[in-house]
Amino acid sequence: MFYAGRTKVREHRMVMEQKLGRPLFPYEVVHHINGSKAGNRPENLRVLIRQKHNSGYAFGYQEGFEAGYNKAKEEINVMS
């Protein structure tokens, strides 16, 4: 976590903003492809709309983490 003045900025959001060359919108979520929140390399990050990100995880909890994780990966690949 970094501080920009008095505001906290999460590292993965800052990395993605630099990669895109623009600020992220509030409805955008930075997803860690490998599932590790410590992996903030640009190639491990994808921007998703919050609803898509949350629905992928919700599906995972209902049908088992593995099924949800694989479904979320497929959706990410389609969006890329």
Biopython code that builds the backbone (N, CA, C, O; Angstrom):
import numpy as np
from Bio.PDB.StructureBuilder import StructureBuilder

atoms = [
    (1, "MET", "N", (0.853, -1.163, 0.000)),
    (1, "MET", "CA", (0.000, 0.000, 0.000)),
    (1, "MET", "C", (0.901, 1.228, 0.000)),
    (1, "MET", "O", (1.883, 1.298, 0.739)),
    (2, "PHE", "N", (0.550, 2.188, -0.837)),
    (2, "PHE", "CA", (1.298, 3.423, -0.938)),
    (2, "PHE", "C", (0.400, 4.579, -0.519)),
    (2, "PHE", "O", (-0.825, 4.458, -0.500)),
    (3, "TYR", "N", (1.018, 5.680, -0.191)),
    (3, "TYR", "CA", (0.264, 6.863, 0.189)),
    (3, "TYR", "C", (0.529, 7.972, -0.817)),
    (3, "TYR", "O", (1.677, 8.341, -1.064)),
    (4, "ALA", "N", (-0.537, 8.494, -1.388)),
    (4, "ALA", "CA", (-0.463, 9.656, -2.271)),
    (4, "ALA", "C", (-1.094, 10.803, -1.500)),
    (4, "ALA", "O", (-2.310, 10.987, -1.525)),
    (5, "GLY", "N", (-0.275, 11.557, -0.828)),
    (5, "GLY", "CA", (-0.794, 12.562, 0.093)),
    (5, "GLY", "C", (-1.425, 11.855, 1.275)),
    (5, "GLY", "O", (-0.745, 11.117, 1.988)),
    (6, "ARG", "N", (-2.707, 12.066, 1.494)),
    (6, "ARG", "CA", (-3.407, 11.416, 2.607)),
    (6, "ARG", "C", (-4.188, 10.190, 2.150)),
    (6, "ARG", "O", (-4.819, 9.517, 2.964)),
    (7, "THR", "N", (-4.148, 9.896, 0.853)),
    (7, "THR", "CA", (-4.940, 8.808, 0.296)),
    (7, "THR", "C", (-4.101, 7.539, 0.182)),
    (7, "THR", "O", (-2.961, 7.576, -0.280)),
    (8, "LYS", "N", (-4.681, 6.413, 0.611)),
    (8, "LYS", "CA", (-4.024, 5.120, 0.447)),
    (8, "LYS", "C", (-4.276, 4.612, -0.970)),
    (8, "LYS", "O", (-5.401, 4.676, -1.465)),
    (9, "VAL", "N", (-3.238, 4.112, -1.614)),
    (9, "VAL", "CA", (-3.360, 3.559, -2.961)),
    (9, "VAL", "C", (-2.799, 2.144, -2.918)),
    (9, "VAL", "O", (-1.648, 1.940, -2.531)),
    (10, "ARG", "N", (-3.598, 1.183, -3.308)),
    (10, "ARG", "CA", (-3.127, -0.202, -3.338)),
    (10, "ARG", "C", (-2.171, -0.377, -4.512)),
    (10, "ARG", "O", (-2.397, 0.141, -5.606)),
    (11, "GLU", "N", (-1.102, -1.117, -4.256)),
    (11, "GLU", "CA", (-0.033, -1.247, -5.246)),
    (11, "GLU", "C", (-0.537, -1.781, -6.588)),
    (11, "GLU", "O", (-0.149, -1.265, -7.636)),
    (12, "HIS", "N", (-1.393, -2.804, -6.572)),
    (12, "HIS", "CA", (-1.855, -3.381, -7.834)),
    (12, "HIS", "C", (-2.663, -2.375, -8.657)),
    (12, "HIS", "O", (-2.619, -2.403, -9.887)),
    (13, "ARG", "N", (-3.395, -1.496, -7.990)),
    (13, "ARG", "CA", (-4.140, -0.464, -8.718)),
    (13, "ARG", "C", (-3.184, 0.559, -9.323)),
    (13, "ARG", "O", (-3.382, 1.008, -10.452)),
    (14, "MET", "N", (-2.153, 0.925, -8.575)),
    (14, "MET", "CA", (-1.175, 1.882, -9.073)),
    (14, "MET", "C", (-0.415, 1.307, -10.273)),
    (14, "MET", "O", (-0.188, 2.009, -11.259)),
    (15, "VAL", "N", (-0.024, 0.034, -10.190)),
    (15, "VAL", "CA", (0.679, -0.617, -11.297)),
    (15, "VAL", "C", (-0.198, -0.631, -12.550)),
    (15, "VAL", "O", (0.278, -0.336, -13.646)),
    (16, "MET", "N", (-1.463, -0.970, -12.390)),
    (16, "MET", "CA", (-2.364, -1.025, -13.543)),
    (16, "MET", "C", (-2.614, 0.360, -14.124)),
    (16, "MET", "O", (-2.681, 0.507, -15.345)),
    (17, "GLU", "N", (-2.753, 1.365, -13.291)),
    (17, "GLU", "CA", (-2.940, 2.724, -13.789)),
    (17, "GLU", "C", (-1.731, 3.167, -14.611)),
    (17, "GLU", "O", (-1.880, 3.825, -15.641)),
    (18, "GLN", "N", (-0.538, 2.805, -14.151)),
    (18, "GLN", "CA", (0.663, 3.145, -14.911)),
    (18, "GLN", "C", (0.693, 2.392, -16.239)),
    (18, "GLN", "O", (1.069, 2.959, -17.264)),
    (19, "LYS", "N", (0.303, 1.132, -16.226)),
    (19, "LYS", "CA", (0.284, 0.329, -17.448)),
    (19, "LYS", "C", (-0.709, 0.899, -18.467)),
    (19, "LYS", "O", (-0.406, 0.980, -19.658)),
    (20, "LEU", "N", (-1.897, 1.294, -17.991)),
    (20, "LEU", "CA", (-2.936, 1.829, -18.876)),
    (20, "LEU", "C", (-2.698, 3.286, -19.253)),
    (20, "LEU", "O", (-3.189, 3.753, -20.281)),
    (21, "GLY", "N", (-1.955, 3.995, -18.435)),
    (21, "GLY", "CA", (-1.722, 5.415, -18.683)),
    (21, "GLY", "C", (-2.913, 6.279, -18.335)),
    (21, "GLY", "O", (-3.068, 7.375, -18.874)),
    (22, "ARG", "N", (-3.758, 5.792, -17.435)),
    (22, "ARG", "CA", (-4.940, 6.550, -16.998)),
    (22, "ARG", "C", (-5.374, 6.054, -15.627)),
    (22, "ARG", "O", (-5.026, 4.943, -15.227)),
    (23, "PRO", "N", (-6.134, 6.876, -14.905)),
    (23, "PRO", "CA", (-6.671, 6.407, -13.622)),
    (23, "PRO", "C", (-7.745, 5.345, -13.843)),
    (23, "PRO", "O", (-8.439, 5.356, -14.860)),
    (24, "LEU", "N", (-7.876, 4.444, -12.900)),
    (24, "LEU", "CA", (-8.939, 3.436, -12.959)),
    (24, "LEU", "C", (-10.261, 4.067, -12.535)),
    (24, "LEU", "O", (-10.301, 4.950, -11.679)),
    (25, "PHE", "N", (-11.327, 3.599, -13.147)),
    (25, "PHE", "CA", (-12.659, 4.036, -12.747)),
    (25, "PHE", "C", (-13.049, 3.291, -11.473)),
    (25, "PHE", "O", (-12.534, 2.202, -11.218)),
    (26, "PRO", "N", (-13.947, 3.857, -10.669)),
    (26, "PRO", "CA", (-14.348, 3.192, -9.420)),
    (26, "PRO", "C", (-14.962, 1.807, -9.634)),
    (26, "PRO", "O", (-14.877, 0.957, -8.748)),
    (27, "TYR", "N", (-15.576, 1.568, -10.786)),
    (27, "TYR", "CA", (-16.219, 0.274, -11.042)),
    (27, "TYR", "C", (-15.242, -0.761, -11.612)),
    (27, "TYR", "O", (-15.637, -1.896, -11.878)),
    (28, "GLU", "N", (-13.972, -0.383, -11.801)),
    (28, "GLU", "CA", (-12.977, -1.316, -12.317)),
    (28, "GLU", "C", (-12.226, -1.981, -11.168)),
    (28, "GLU", "O", (-11.882, -1.339, -10.176)),
    (29, "VAL", "N", (-11.981, -3.266, -11.322)),
    (29, "VAL", "CA", (-11.270, -4.066, -10.312)),
    (29, "VAL", "C", (-10.023, -4.624, -10.973)),
    (29, "VAL", "O", (-10.060, -5.054, -12.126)),
    (30, "VAL", "N", (-8.924, -4.614, -10.244)),
    (30, "VAL", "CA", (-7.698, -5.227, -10.752)),
    (30, "VAL", "C", (-7.662, -6.651, -10.230)),
    (30, "VAL", "O", (-7.630, -6.885, -9.022)),
    (31, "HIS", "N", (-7.669, -7.605, -11.162)),
    (31, "HIS", "CA", (-7.688, -9.028, -10.832)),
    (31, "HIS", "C", (-6.281, -9.597, -10.956)),
    (31, "HIS", "O", (-5.586, -9.340, -11.939)),
    (32, "HIS", "N", (-5.863, -10.371, -9.958)),
    (32, "HIS", "CA", (-4.581, -11.073, -10.001)),
    (32, "HIS", "C", (-4.811, -12.415, -10.697)),
    (32, "HIS", "O", (-5.503, -13.277, -10.157)),
    (33, "ILE", "N", (-4.250, -12.599, -11.865)),
    (33, "ILE", "CA", (-4.490, -13.778, -12.682)),
    (33, "ILE", "C", (-4.105, -15.056, -11.948)),
    (33, "ILE", "O", (-4.847, -16.038, -11.979)),
    (34, "ASN", "N", (-2.949, -15.049, -11.287)),
    (34, "ASN", "CA", (-2.496, -16.272, -10.615)),
    (34, "ASN", "C", (-3.120, -16.452, -9.231)),
    (34, "ASN", "O", (-2.825, -17.434, -8.550)),
    (35, "GLY", "N", (-3.967, -15.533, -8.810)),
    (35, "GLY", "CA", (-4.659, -15.653, -7.539)),
    (35, "GLY", "C", (-3.876, -15.148, -6.348)),
    (35, "GLY", "O", (-4.421, -15.061, -5.247)),
    (36, "SER", "N", (-2.610, -14.812, -6.540)),
    (36, "SER", "CA", (-1.774, -14.327, -5.437)),
    (36, "SER", "C", (-1.823, -12.808, -5.391)),
    (36, "SER", "O", (-1.412, -12.140, -6.339)),
    (37, "LYS", "N", (-2.317, -12.270, -4.302)),
    (37, "LYS", "CA", (-2.417, -10.817, -4.176)),
    (37, "LYS", "C", (-1.048, -10.154, -4.049)),
    (37, "LYS", "O", (-0.934, -8.933, -4.159)),
    (38, "ALA", "N", (-0.011, -10.957, -3.816)),
    (38, "ALA", "CA", (1.343, -10.417, -3.733)),
    (38, "ALA", "C", (1.963, -10.268, -5.123)),
    (38, "ALA", "O", (2.982, -9.592, -5.270)),
    (39, "GLY", "N", (1.369, -10.884, -6.140)),
    (39, "GLY", "CA", (1.921, -10.847, -7.494)),
    (39, "GLY", "C", (1.454, -9.626, -8.251)),
    (39, "GLY", "O", (0.487, -9.704, -9.010)),
    (40, "ASN", "N", (2.123, -8.490, -8.062)),
    (40, "ASN", "CA", (1.689, -7.237, -8.675)),
    (40, "ASN", "C", (2.446, -6.887, -9.952)),
    (40, "ASN", "O", (2.517, -5.718, -10.329)),
    (41, "ARG", "N", (3.010, -7.887, -10.617)),
    (41, "ARG", "CA", (3.659, -7.644, -11.903)),
    (41, "ARG", "C", (2.578, -7.315, -12.934)),
    (41, "ARG", "O", (1.501, -7.910, -12.901)),
    (42, "PRO", "N", (2.844, -6.388, -13.841)),
    (42, "PRO", "CA", (1.823, -5.998, -14.824)),
    (42, "PRO", "C", (1.254, -7.173, -15.611)),
    (42, "PRO", "O", (0.062, -7.183, -15.918)),
    (43, "GLU", "N", (2.080, -8.164, -15.943)),
    (43, "GLU", "CA", (1.595, -9.308, -16.722)),
    (43, "GLU", "C", (0.692, -10.232, -15.912)),
    (43, "GLU", "O", (0.042, -11.110, -16.479)),
    (44, "ASN", "N", (0.642, -10.046, -14.593)),
    (44, "ASN", "CA", (-0.217, -10.859, -13.726)),
    (44, "ASN", "C", (-1.523, -10.147, -13.384)),
    (44, "ASN", "O", (-2.332, -10.669, -12.617)),
    (45, "LEU", "N", (-1.729, -8.968, -13.944)),
    (45, "LEU", "CA", (-2.900, -8.166, -13.594)),
    (45, "LEU", "C", (-3.808, -7.968, -14.796)),
    (45, "LEU", "O", (-3.341, -7.808, -15.923)),
    (46, "ARG", "N", (-5.113, -7.981, -14.543)),
    (46, "ARG", "CA", (-6.133, -7.700, -15.564)),
    (46, "ARG", "C", (-7.176, -6.779, -14.941)),
    (46, "ARG", "O", (-7.460, -6.865, -13.747)),
    (47, "VAL", "N", (-7.736, -5.910, -15.750)),
    (47, "VAL", "CA", (-8.815, -5.041, -15.284)),
    (47, "VAL", "C", (-10.139, -5.697, -15.651)),
    (47, "VAL", "O", (-10.356, -6.100, -16.794)),
    (48, "LEU", "N", (-11.013, -5.796, -14.667)),
    (48, "LEU", "CA", (-12.354, -6.328, -14.888)),
    (48, "LEU", "C", (-13.368, -5.347, -14.332)),
    (48, "LEU", "O", (-13.063, -4.565, -13.431)),
    (49, "ILE", "N", (-14.555, -5.392, -14.867)),
    (49, "ILE", "CA", (-15.662, -4.638, -14.293)),
    (49, "ILE", "C", (-16.055, -5.366, -13.000)),
    (49, "ILE", "O", (-16.101, -6.596, -12.967)),
    (50, "ARG", "N", (-16.329, -4.620, -11.964)),
    (50, "ARG", "CA", (-16.594, -5.198, -10.646)),
    (50, "ARG", "C", (-17.628, -6.327, -10.701)),
    (50, "ARG", "O", (-17.449, -7.356, -10.049)),
    (51, "GLN", "N", (-18.688, -6.150, -11.458)),
    (51, "GLN", "CA", (-19.745, -7.160, -11.527)),
    (51, "GLN", "C", (-19.211, -8.479, -12.092)),
    (51, "GLN", "O", (-19.531, -9.545, -11.566)),
    (52, "LYS", "N", (-18.401, -8.421, -13.154)),
    (52, "LYS", "CA", (-17.813, -9.636, -13.738)),
    (52, "LYS", "C", (-16.894, -10.314, -12.737)),
    (52, "LYS", "O", (-16.932, -11.534, -12.576)),
    (53, "HIS", "N", (-16.072, -9.525, -12.067)),
    (53, "HIS", "CA", (-15.130, -10.070, -11.091)),
    (53, "HIS", "C", (-15.867, -10.763, -9.960)),
    (53, "HIS", "O", (-15.533, -11.887, -9.586)),
    (54, "ASN", "N", (-16.865, -10.093, -9.423)),
    (54, "ASN", "CA", (-17.606, -10.666, -8.297)),
    (54, "ASN", "C", (-18.405, -11.897, -8.705)),
    (54, "ASN", "O", (-18.494, -12.851, -7.933)),
    (55, "SER", "N", (-18.988, -11.897, -9.902)),
    (55, "SER", "CA", (-19.780, -13.054, -10.319)),
    (55, "SER", "C", (-18.889, -14.272, -10.523)),
    (55, "SER", "O", (-19.320, -15.396, -10.268)),
    (56, "GLY", "N", (-17.656, -14.072, -10.978)),
    (56, "GLY", "CA", (-16.732, -15.183, -11.130)),
    (56, "GLY", "C", (-16.422, -15.834, -9.799)),
    (56, "GLY", "O", (-16.369, -17.059, -9.698)),
    (57, "TYR", "N", (-16.217, -15.019, -8.778)),
    (57, "TYR", "CA", (-15.938, -15.563, -7.452)),
    (57, "TYR", "C", (-17.183, -16.172, -6.818)),
    (57, "TYR", "O", (-17.092, -17.191, -6.133)),
    (58, "ALA", "N", (-18.343, -15.561, -7.039)),
    (58, "ALA", "CA", (-19.575, -16.114, -6.475)),
    (58, "ALA", "C", (-19.830, -17.497, -7.052)),
    (58, "ALA", "O", (-20.208, -18.418, -6.328)),
    (59, "PHE", "N", (-19.625, -17.641, -8.355)),
    (59, "PHE", "CA", (-19.782, -18.946, -8.985)),
    (59, "PHE", "C", (-18.818, -19.939, -8.348)),
    (59, "PHE", "O", (-19.167, -21.099, -8.131)),
    (60, "GLY", "N", (-17.607, -19.482, -8.050)),
    (60, "GLY", "CA", (-16.615, -20.360, -7.441)),
    (60, "GLY", "C", (-17.047, -20.874, -6.093)),
    (60, "GLY", "O", (-16.830, -22.045, -5.784)),
    (61, "TYR", "N", (-17.645, -20.045, -5.292)),
    (61, "TYR", "CA", (-18.077, -20.487, -3.971)),
    (61, "TYR", "C", (-19.256, -21.444, -4.053)),
    (61, "TYR", "O", (-19.384, -22.346, -3.225)),
    (62, "GLN", "N", (-20.114, -21.252, -5.045)),
    (62, "GLN", "CA", (-21.281, -22.120, -5.182)),
    (62, "GLN", "C", (-20.904, -23.484, -5.737)),
    (62, "GLN", "O", (-21.401, -24.502, -5.255)),
    (63, "GLU", "N", (-20.060, -23.522, -6.711)),
    (63, "GLU", "CA", (-19.754, -24.759, -7.427)),
    (63, "GLU", "C", (-18.388, -25.330, -7.075)),
    (63, "GLU", "O", (-17.944, -26.307, -7.678)),
    (64, "GLY", "N", (-17.735, -24.732, -6.117)),
    (64, "GLY", "CA", (-16.389, -25.186, -5.769)),
    (64, "GLY", "C", (-15.382, -24.210, -6.344)),
    (64, "GLY", "O", (-15.539, -23.719, -7.462)),
    (65, "PHE", "N", (-14.365, -23.938, -5.582)),
    (65, "PHE", "CA", (-13.398, -22.917, -5.974)),
    (65, "PHE", "C", (-12.790, -23.203, -7.345)),
    (65, "PHE", "O", (-12.662, -22.291, -8.161)),
    (66, "GLU", "N", (-12.421, -24.431, -7.606)),
    (66, "GLU", "CA", (-11.755, -24.768, -8.864)),
    (66, "GLU", "C", (-12.620, -24.435, -10.074)),
    (66, "GLU", "O", (-12.126, -23.864, -11.046)),
    (67, "ALA", "N", (-13.891, -24.781, -10.028)),
    (67, "ALA", "CA", (-14.794, -24.506, -11.148)),
    (67, "ALA", "C", (-14.929, -23.000, -11.353)),
    (67, "ALA", "O", (-14.893, -22.528, -12.489)),
    (68, "GLY", "N", (-15.085, -22.247, -10.278)),
    (68, "GLY", "CA", (-15.224, -20.797, -10.374)),
    (68, "GLY", "C", (-13.953, -20.142, -10.879)),
    (68, "GLY", "O", (-14.000, -19.207, -11.678)),
    (69, "TYR", "N", (-12.825, -20.634, -10.412)),
    (69, "TYR", "CA", (-11.543, -20.079, -10.840)),
    (69, "TYR", "C", (-11.349, -20.301, -12.339)),
    (69, "TYR", "O", (-10.933, -19.389, -13.053)),
    (70, "ASN", "N", (-11.648, -21.505, -12.816)),
    (70, "ASN", "CA", (-11.500, -21.802, -14.239)),
    (70, "ASN", "C", (-12.461, -20.973, -15.084)),
    (70, "ASN", "O", (-12.094, -20.498, -16.159)),
    (71, "LYS", "N", (-13.688, -20.798, -14.600)),
    (71, "LYS", "CA", (-14.674, -19.979, -15.331)),
    (71, "LYS", "C", (-14.189, -18.529, -15.406)),
    (71, "LYS", "O", (-14.281, -17.893, -16.457)),
    (72, "ALA", "N", (-13.678, -18.014, -14.298)),
    (72, "ALA", "CA", (-13.178, -16.635, -14.280)),
    (72, "ALA", "C", (-12.003, -16.486, -15.238)),
    (72, "ALA", "O", (-11.904, -15.477, -15.937)),
    (73, "LYS", "N", (-11.115, -17.467, -15.283)),
    (73, "LYS", "CA", (-9.980, -17.416, -16.215)),
    (73, "LYS", "C", (-10.448, -17.390, -17.654)),
    (73, "LYS", "O", (-9.889, -16.657, -18.471)),
    (74, "GLU", "N", (-11.470, -18.181, -17.985)),
    (74, "GLU", "CA", (-12.006, -18.198, -19.350)),
    (74, "GLU", "C", (-12.587, -16.839, -19.713)),
    (74, "GLU", "O", (-12.380, -16.352, -20.824)),
    (75, "GLU", "N", (-13.308, -16.230, -18.792)),
    (75, "GLU", "CA", (-13.910, -14.920, -19.054)),
    (75, "GLU", "C", (-12.820, -13.861, -19.249)),
    (75, "GLU", "O", (-12.947, -12.976, -20.095)),
    (76, "ILE", "N", (-11.757, -13.962, -18.461)),
    (76, "ILE", "CA", (-10.658, -13.009, -18.587)),
    (76, "ILE", "C", (-10.010, -13.152, -19.962)),
    (76, "ILE", "O", (-9.705, -12.152, -20.611)),
    (77, "ASN", "N", (-9.801, -14.384, -20.405)),
    (77, "ASN", "CA", (-9.184, -14.614, -21.710)),
    (77, "ASN", "C", (-10.062, -14.090, -22.827)),
    (77, "ASN", "O", (-9.545, -13.579, -23.820)),
    (78, "VAL", "N", (-11.371, -14.202, -22.693)),
    (78, "VAL", "CA", (-12.285, -13.683, -23.705)),
    (78, "VAL", "C", (-12.215, -12.168, -23.762)),
    (78, "VAL", "O", (-12.285, -11.581, -24.842)),
    (79, "MET", "N", (-12.075, -11.521, -22.588)),
    (79, "MET", "CA", (-12.039, -10.062, -22.521)),
    (79, "MET", "C", (-10.689, -9.495, -22.982)),
    (79, "MET", "O", (-10.618, -8.334, -23.384)),
    (80, "SER", "N", (-9.624, -10.293, -22.930)),
    (80, "SER", "CA", (-8.281, -9.783, -23.277)),
    (80, "SER", "C", (-8.106, -9.627, -24.764)),
    (80, "SER", "O", (-7.041, -9.212, -25.221)),
]
sb = StructureBuilder()
sb.init_structure("model")
sb.init_model(0)
sb.init_chain("A")
sb.init_seg("    ")
for serial, (resi, resn, name, xyz) in enumerate(atoms, 1):
    if name == "N":
        sb.init_residue(resn, " ", resi, " ")
    sb.init_atom(name, np.array(xyz, "f"), 0.0, 1.0, " ", f" {name:<3s}", serial, name[0])
structure = sb.get_structure()
